[in-house]
Amino acid sequence: MPRSVNHVASKARRKKTLKLAKGYFGRRKNVWTVAKNAVEKGLTYAYRDRRAKKREFRALWIMRINAACREHGVSYSVFMGKFSTSSLTMDRKTLAELAMNDPQGFKAVLDIVMQG
């Protein structure tokens, strides 16, 4: 009896990978072996960078809060130390948004934190 190979499944698998390679340059978009490697590497980077993005945004928020604090003569660490003991409950993302788009509002928050 002849050997049976499931061409339907293997072709579907290749088609799925080549669809993910759409938009790549050169042979990476249409040659199976090259596209497979490029897509695997791309998916690895995507997985890694979904986690790195969270770290990068937190660092950005901290820089913005620090810059806004230093305009008023307070360091970030002193501000956050007092902020954590205050009754206010805001995260760094909200504080950074306030510092960027509403400097008077941030100044009010800073005054409340530094007084109490």
C-alpha positions as CSV (number, residue, x, y, z in Angstrom):
1,M,0.0,0.0,0.0
2,P,1.5,3.4,-0.9
3,R,2.5,5.9,1.7
4,S,-0.2,8.5,2.5
5,V,1.0,12.1,3.0
6,N,-1.4,14.7,4.1
7,H,-0.7,17.5,1.6
8,V,-3.8,19.4,2.6
9,A,-2.5,20.0,6.1
10,S,1.1,20.7,5.2
11,K,0.0,23.1,2.5
12,A,-2.4,24.9,4.9
13,R,0.4,25.2,7.4
14,R,2.8,26.7,4.8
15,K,0.0,29.0,3.6
16,K,-0.6,30.3,7.1
17,T,3.1,31.1,7.6
18,L,3.4,32.8,4.2
19,K,0.3,34.9,5.0
20,L,2.1,36.1,8.2
21,A,5.1,37.0,6.0
22,K,3.1,39.3,3.8
23,G,4.9,42.6,3.4
24,Y,8.3,41.3,4.1
25,F,11.1,42.2,1.6
26,G,12.5,39.9,-1.1
27,R,12.4,36.2,-0.7
28,R,11.3,36.5,2.9
29,K,7.7,36.9,1.7
30,N,7.4,34.0,-0.8
31,V,10.1,31.3,-0.3
32,W,8.9,28.9,2.3
33,T,12.2,28.2,4.1
34,V,13.2,31.8,4.3
35,A,9.7,33.0,5.2
36,K,9.4,30.4,8.0
37,N,12.6,31.7,9.7
38,A,11.6,35.3,9.3
39,V,8.2,34.8,10.7
40,E,9.5,32.7,13.7
41,K,12.0,35.5,14.5
42,G,9.3,38.1,14.1
43,L,6.9,36.3,16.4
44,T,9.7,36.0,19.0
45,Y,10.4,39.7,18.8
46,A,6.7,40.4,19.1
47,Y,6.3,38.2,22.2
48,R,9.4,39.8,23.9
49,D,8.5,43.4,23.0
50,R,4.9,43.1,24.4
51,R,6.6,42.8,27.7
52,A,9.3,45.3,27.1
53,K,6.7,47.9,26.1
54,K,5.3,47.9,29.6
55,R,8.7,48.6,31.1
56,E,9.4,51.4,28.6
57,F,6.1,53.1,29.2
58,R,6.6,53.0,33.0
59,A,10.1,54.5,32.5
60,L,8.6,57.3,30.4
61,W,5.9,58.1,33.0
62,I,8.6,58.3,35.7
63,M,10.7,60.7,33.5
64,R,7.7,62.9,33.0
65,I,6.7,63.0,36.7
66,N,10.3,63.6,37.6
67,A,10.6,66.6,35.2
68,A,7.3,68.1,36.5
69,C,8.4,67.6,40.1
70,R,11.8,69.2,39.5
71,E,10.1,72.3,38.0
72,H,8.8,72.9,41.5
73,G,12.1,72.0,43.3
74,V,11.2,68.5,44.4
75,S,12.9,65.2,43.4
76,Y,10.9,62.3,42.1
77,S,11.9,60.0,44.9
78,V,10.8,62.5,47.6
79,F,7.5,63.2,45.8
80,M,6.7,59.5,45.4
81,G,7.8,58.7,49.0
82,K,5.3,61.2,50.3
83,F,2.7,60.4,47.7
84,S,2.6,56.7,48.8
85,T,1.9,57.8,52.4
86,S,-0.8,60.3,51.4
87,S,-4.5,59.6,50.9
88,L,-4.3,60.1,47.2
89,T,-4.7,57.0,45.0
90,M,-3.3,57.6,41.5
91,D,-1.0,55.5,39.4
92,R,2.1,56.8,37.5
93,K,0.3,56.8,34.2
94,T,-2.3,59.2,35.5
95,L,0.3,61.4,37.2
96,A,2.3,61.6,34.0
97,E,-0.8,62.5,32.0
98,L,-1.6,65.2,34.6
99,A,2.0,66.5,34.5
100,M,2.0,66.7,30.7
101,N,-1.5,68.1,30.0
102,D,-2.6,69.9,33.2
103,P,0.4,71.5,34.9
104,Q,-1.8,73.4,37.3
105,G,-3.6,70.2,38.3
106,F,-0.2,68.5,38.9
107,K,0.9,71.5,41.0
108,A,-2.2,71.1,43.1
109,V,-1.5,67.4,43.6
110,L,2.1,68.2,44.5
111,D,1.0,70.8,47.0
112,I,-1.4,68.4,48.7
113,V,1.3,65.7,48.9
114,M,4.0,68.0,50.2
115,Q,1.8,69.5,52.9
116,G,0.4,66.3,54.2
